[in-house]
Amino acid sequence: MIDASPDQLTLSEILQLSPSAKASFGLEFTPSEIVQQPETWLETLRIVKTMRSLIASFVDTFSPTSVTLIGAGTSDYIGRAVAPLLRRKWKVTAQAVPSTDLLTDMKPMLESERVDPRPLWISFSRSGDSFEGVKVLETAIDRYPQIAHLIVTCSKGGKMANKFAAGKPNVLCVVLDDKTNDRGLAMTSSFTNMVVAGQCLAHINDLTEFEGVVSTISAIAADHLSDIADTGRKIAADRFERICFLGSGPLRAVAEESSLKVLELSGGFHSTMSESFLGLRHGPLSWLNKRSLVVGFVSNDAAKQKIELGLLEEVRTKAAAGSILAIGPDSLDLNSIADTTIELPLSTLADDYLALPYVLFAQCLGLYSSLTLGLKPDAPSSDGKIRRVVSDIKIA
């Protein structure tokens, strides 16, 4: 029997709690959904491999000249994390556009699609039932038949997997394992697994090569997750008023997702923001104070590293924040510019693939912040402001 307060427990100790204790503390789902990620990434790869011929044929048939990646909130950040890799691998224009923007401004945004003969949309959705995502697909499929659609979802029972994919030659749906359809409010394993699925799409013609990348990341995450979680637990105990996440290129999307994750899981207690490293210098630096934490997701690119470490040194020299935490490859000496470091064996990996291990810290920080504040991580919004699946709104 474990008698300590849940915010004092290690991640493995939380998983050992009795079912009744987990239920009382709101820990039935979120901790296990965080821990299962390294294993589920391999399963997501396997699922896409079984569909490889079908997906490759679909892509070849429509031969897209542009790709738009669509989602709301966390699902939008999936597209932002994957878009640079798609641009490089498919040699096409690829951009992430939130479904929350498309729903209100689809017509003007699609003016360019009318002159683009072969547009492809890739929609990401955990539940497949989010209001904006469903409405956007309904409208696009009905009014713009020239658009091909790939749907990635974690729910075989959602509208996206059933209403749109059946019998439509320009729609193909990839449904991930039901374990990735997070039951907790915050998207954790659904986020990382849809990122893996998006990366698999980018690598659809060289999945065997990409399998080695996923195996490497999975092993690194599994080996270091307990240490990452312990760091999150210790940082959560400091109750920083403000937390700023920084990232460059595809890691900017990780910063955005991290900011949202901590905001959600802390019930809005932490004021959070995300920026690029250099973007912080152009005004947002004034937001930091002595009760602020700056988290830097350091690139694996040598040229970017010089800029990013230089920025963290500037924050340190100016005493602009109360503390700095740097996450990066263990080939760097991060202790000289950060109060806390998480150093991972990432030297062989490009930035496109660092989203998976890096975001684990924010997920664990959010989990322990929720517990430290006396909230229930599975449902931290005690007043019901936000819910697991965004509800419909009335459209006249």
C-alpha positions in Angstrom: 0.0 0.0 0.0 1.3 3.5 -0.9 0.4 6.2 1.6 2.1 9.2 0.1 0.2 12.0 -1.6 -0.1 11.3 -5.4 2.0 14.3 -6.4 4.9 12.8 -4.4 4.7 9.4 -6.2 6.9 8.3 -9.1 5.1 7.4 -12.3 5.6 3.7 -11.7 4.2 4.1 -8.1 1.1 5.8 -9.6 0.6 2.9 -11.9 0.7 0.6 -8.9 -2.2 2.3 -7.1 -5.3 0.3 -6.6 -8.2 0.9 -9.0 -10.2 2.7 -6.3 -7.3 5.0 -5.5 -6.7 5.8 -9.2 -10.4 6.6 -9.6 -10.5 8.8 -6.5 -7.4 10.8 -7.7 -8.5 11.0 -11.3 -5.6 8.8 -12.4 -7.4 5.9 -14.2 -6.3 6.9 -17.7 -3.8 9.7 -18.1 -0.7 8.1 -16.5 -1.0 4.8 -18.3 -1.7 6.7 -21.6 1.6 8.6 -21.1 3.5 5.4 -20.3 2.1 3.3 -23.1 3.5 5.6 -25.8 6.8 4.0 -26.8 5.0 0.7 -27.3 2.1 2.1 -29.2 4.4 4.0 -31.6 5.6 0.6 -32.9 2.0 -0.5 -33.2 1.1 2.6 -35.2 4.0 1.9 -37.6 2.7 -1.7 -38.0 -0.8 -0.5 -38.8 0.4 1.9 -41.5 2.7 -0.8 -42.9 -0.3 -3.1 -43.4 -2.0 -0.3 -45.3 1.2 0.8 -47.2 0.2 -0.5 -50.6 -3.3 1.0 -50.3 -2.0 4.4 -49.1 0.8 4.5 -51.7 -1.7 3.7 -54.5 -4.1 6.4 -53.2 -1.3 9.0 -53.1 0.0 8.0 -56.6 -3.6 8.1 -58.0 -4.1 11.7 -56.9 -0.5 12.7 -57.2 -1.0 15.8 -54.9 0.6 19.1 -55.8 -0.2 20.5 -52.4 -0.9 19.1 -49.0 -2.9 20.8 -46.2 -2.8 19.3 -42.7 -5.9 20.0 -40.7 -6.9 19.7 -37.0 -8.0 21.7 -34.0 -5.9 22.4 -31.0 -3.5 19.5 -30.4 -4.5 17.9 -33.7 -3.4 21.2 -35.4 0.0 20.9 -33.8 0.3 17.4 -35.2 0.1 18.9 -38.7 2.6 21.6 -37.8 5.1 19.0 -36.5 4.7 16.9 -39.7 4.5 19.5 -42.4 8.2 20.1 -42.8 8.9 16.4 -43.2 6.2 16.0 -45.8 7.5 19.0 -47.7 11.0 17.4 -47.8 9.9 13.8 -48.6 7.1 14.4 -51.0 8.6 17.5 -52.7 5.3 19.4 -52.5 3.9 22.5 -50.8 2.7 21.4 -47.3 1.1 23.6 -44.7 -0.9 23.2 -41.5 -4.2 25.1 -41.4 -6.4 24.8 -38.2 -9.9 23.5 -38.8 -11.0 26.3 -36.5 -9.9 28.7 -39.2 -11.1 26.7 -42.2 -14.6 26.4 -40.8 -15.1 30.2 -40.7 -13.0 31.1 -43.7 -13.0 28.1 -46.1 -14.2 29.9 -49.2 -11.4 32.5 -49.3 -8.8 30.0 -48.3 -9.9 27.6 -51.1 -9.6 30.2 -53.8 -6.0 28.9 -54.4 -7.3 25.3 -54.3 -9.4 26.1 -57.4 -6.3 26.7 -59.4 -4.4 23.8 -57.8 -5.5 20.7 -59.8 -4.5 18.1 -57.2 -4.9 19.2 -53.6 -4.7 16.7 -50.7 -6.0 17.3 -47.2 -4.8 15.2 -44.3 -7.2 15.5 -41.3 -6.1 14.5 -37.8 -8.6 13.8 -35.0 -8.5 11.7 -31.9 -12.2 11.1 -31.6 -13.2 11.6 -35.2 -16.1 13.6 -33.8 -14.8 17.1 -33.2 -17.2 19.7 -34.3 -14.9 21.7 -36.5 -13.2 18.8 -38.1 -16.4 17.0 -39.0 -18.0 20.2 -40.3 -15.0 21.1 -42.4 -14.9 17.7 -44.0 -18.7 17.7 -44.7 -18.4 21.1 -46.5 -15.2 20.2 -48.4 -16.4 16.8 -49.6 -19.8 18.3 -50.7 -18.5 21.4 -52.4 -15.0 20.8 -53.5 -14.8 17.3 -55.1 -11.3 18.0 -56.5 -9.8 17.6 -53.0 -8.5 14.2 -52.0 -8.7 13.4 -48.3 -6.6 11.3 -46.0 -8.0 11.0 -42.5 -6.0 9.9 -39.5 -8.0 9.1 -36.4 -7.8 7.1 -33.1 -11.5 6.1 -33.1 -13.0 3.5 -35.4 -16.5 4.6 -34.1 -16.1 8.3 -34.9 -17.9 10.1 -37.7 -14.7 10.6 -39.7 -14.0 6.9 -39.9 -17.6 6.1 -40.9 -19.5 8.9 -42.4 -16.9 10.1 -44.8 -14.6 7.2 -45.8 -17.3 4.8 -46.9 -17.7 4.5 -50.7 -15.9 7.7 -51.6 -12.9 7.2 -54.0 -11.3 10.5 -52.9 -11.3 9.6 -49.2 -9.1 7.2 -47.3 -9.1 6.7 -43.6 -6.3 5.4 -41.3 -7.6 4.2 -38.0 -5.1 3.7 -35.2 -5.2 1.2 -32.3 -8.0 1.9 -29.9 -5.5 2.2 -27.1 -4.4 5.5 -28.6 -7.9 7.0 -28.3 -7.1 8.6 -24.9 -9.9 8.4 -22.3 -8.4 11.2 -20.3 -9.2 14.8 -21.2 -5.7 15.7 -22.4 -4.4 14.2 -25.7 -1.2 12.4 -24.9 -0.7 9.1 -26.7 -3.2 10.2 -29.4 -0.9 13.2 -30.1 2.3 11.3 -30.5 0.8 8.4 -32.3 -0.9 10.6 -34.9 2.5 12.3 -35.3 4.0 8.9 -36.0 1.2 8.1 -38.5 1.9 11.5 -40.2 5.6 10.7 -40.4 4.7 7.3 -41.8 2.7 8.9 -44.5 5.7 11.1 -45.4 7.9 7.9 -45.5 5.2 5.8 -47.3 7.8 4.8 -50.0 10.6 4.0 -47.5 8.8 2.6 -44.5 11.4 0.0 -43.9 14.0 2.7 -43.4 11.7 4.7 -41.2 11.1 1.6 -39.0 14.6 2.0 -37.7 13.9 5.6 -36.6 10.7 4.7 -34.8 12.5 1.8 -33.0 15.3 4.1 -31.9 12.9 6.7 -30.6 10.8 4.1 -28.9 13.8 2.7 -27.1 15.1 6.1 -26.0 11.7 7.1 -24.6 11.2 3.8 -22.8 14.6 4.0 -21.2 14.3 7.7 -20.1 10.6 8.1 -19.3 10.9 7.6 -15.6 13.7 10.2 -15.3 11.7 12.6 -17.5 8.7 12.1 -15.2 10.7 12.7 -12.1 12.0 16.0 -13.5 8.4 16.9 -14.3 7.4 16.1 -10.7 10.1 18.2 -9.2 9.4 21.2 -11.5 5.6 20.9 -10.8 6.3 21.3 -7.0 7.8 24.8 -7.7 4.4 26.0 -9.0 5.8 28.5 -11.5 3.2 31.2 -12.3 4.3 31.3 -16.0 5.9 28.7 -18.2 7.3 29.5 -21.7 8.2 26.7 -24.1 10.6 27.4 -27.0 11.3 25.5 -30.2 12.6 26.1 -33.7 11.3 24.6 -37.0 9.2 21.4 -36.3 10.0 21.8 -32.6 8.0 25.0 -32.5 5.0 22.7 -32.8 6.2 20.7 -29.8 6.4 24.0 -27.9 2.9 24.9 -28.8 1.6 21.4 -27.8 3.5 21.6 -24.6 2.1 25.0 -23.7 -1.5 23.7 -24.3 -0.9 20.5 -22.4 0.3 22.2 -19.2 -2.5 24.8 -19.5 -5.1 22.0 -19.8 -3.9 19.7 -17.2 -3.3 22.5 -14.6 -6.8 23.7 -15.1 -5.4 27.1 -16.3 -3.3 27.6 -13.1 -0.1 28.0 -15.1 -0.1 30.9 -17.6 1.7 29.4 -20.5 3.0 30.5 -23.9 5.1 29.2 -26.8 7.5 30.9 -29.1 10.4 30.3 -31.4 13.8 31.0 -29.7 14.4 34.1 -31.7 10.8 35.2 -31.5 11.0 35.5 -27.7 13.3 38.5 -28.1 10.8 40.5 -30.1 8.4 41.5 -27.3 7.4 38.3 -25.5 10.6 38.4 -23.4 8.8 41.1 -21.4 6.2 38.5 -20.3 8.7 36.6 -18.2 9.2 37.3 -14.5 10.9 35.8 -11.5 8.2 33.2 -11.1 8.6 32.0 -14.7 10.1 28.9 -16.1 11.6 28.8 -19.6 11.7 25.4 -21.3 14.0 25.1 -24.4 13.6 22.3 -26.8 17.1 22.3 -28.3 17.6 21.4 -31.9 19.9 18.6 -33.1 21.2 20.9 -35.9 24.5 22.5 -35.1 23.7 25.8 -36.7 20.4 26.1 -34.8 22.0 25.0 -31.6 24.3 28.1 -31.5 21.3 30.4 -31.9 19.1 28.6 -29.3 21.8 28.2 -26.7 22.7 31.9 -27.3 19.1 32.9 -26.6 19.0 30.8 -23.4 22.2 32.4 -22.3 20.7 35.9 -22.9 17.7 34.9 -20.7 20.1 33.7 -18.0 22.3 36.8 -18.2 19.3 39.2 -18.0 17.8 37.1 -15.1 14.6 37.4 -17.1 13.2 34.2 -15.7 13.2 32.3 -12.4 14.5 29.1 -13.9 15.6 27.6 -17.3 15.1 24.0 -18.3 16.8 22.7 -21.4 16.0 19.4 -23.2 18.4 18.3 -25.9 21.0 15.8 -27.2 23.5 14.5 -24.6 26.3 15.5 -26.9 25.8 19.1 -25.6 26.8 20.7 -22.3 23.5 22.2 -21.4 24.4 22.7 -17.7 26.2 25.9 -18.5 23.0 27.7 -19.6 20.2 25.9 -17.8 19.3 25.2 -14.1 17.8 21.8 -15.0 18.6 19.6 -18.0 17.2 16.5 -19.7 19.9 15.1 -22.0 18.9 12.3 -24.3 21.0 10.1 -26.8 19.5 11.8 -29.9 22.7 12.4 -32.0 21.5 10.4 -35.0 18.0 11.9 -35.2 16.8 14.9 -37.2 14.6 17.5 -35.6 11.5 16.1 -37.4 11.6 13.1 -35.1 12.3 14.8 -31.8 8.7 15.7 -31.1 8.0 12.3 -29.6 10.6 12.2 -26.8 10.5 16.0 -26.1 6.8 16.3 -25.6 6.9 13.6 -22.8 8.3 16.2 -20.5 5.3 18.5 -20.9 2.9 15.6 -20.5 4.6 14.6 -17.2 4.8 18.2 -16.0 1.1 18.7 -16.8 0.2 15.4 -14.9 2.2 16.4 -11.8 1.0 20.0 -11.9 -2.6 18.7 -11.9 -1.8 16.5 -8.9 0.1 19.3 -7.0 -2.9 21.6 -7.4 -5.3 19.0 -6.1 -6.9 18.4 -9.5 -7.8 15.2 -11.2 -5.6 14.7 -14.3 -8.2 12.7 -16.2 -10.7 15.6 -15.8 -8.8 18.7 -14.6 -11.4 21.2 -15.7 -13.5 20.9 -12.6 -15.9 23.6 -13.8 -16.5 21.9 -17.1 -15.2 24.7 -19.3 -13.4 22.2 -21.5 -14.3 18.6 -22.3 -12.6 15.6 -23.9 -14.6 16.1 -27.2 -15.4 19.6 -28.2 -19.2 19.9 -28.4 -21.2 21.3 -31.3 -22.2 24.9 -31.5 -25.4 26.1 -33.1 -25.0 27.5 -36.6 -28.0 29.3 -37.9 
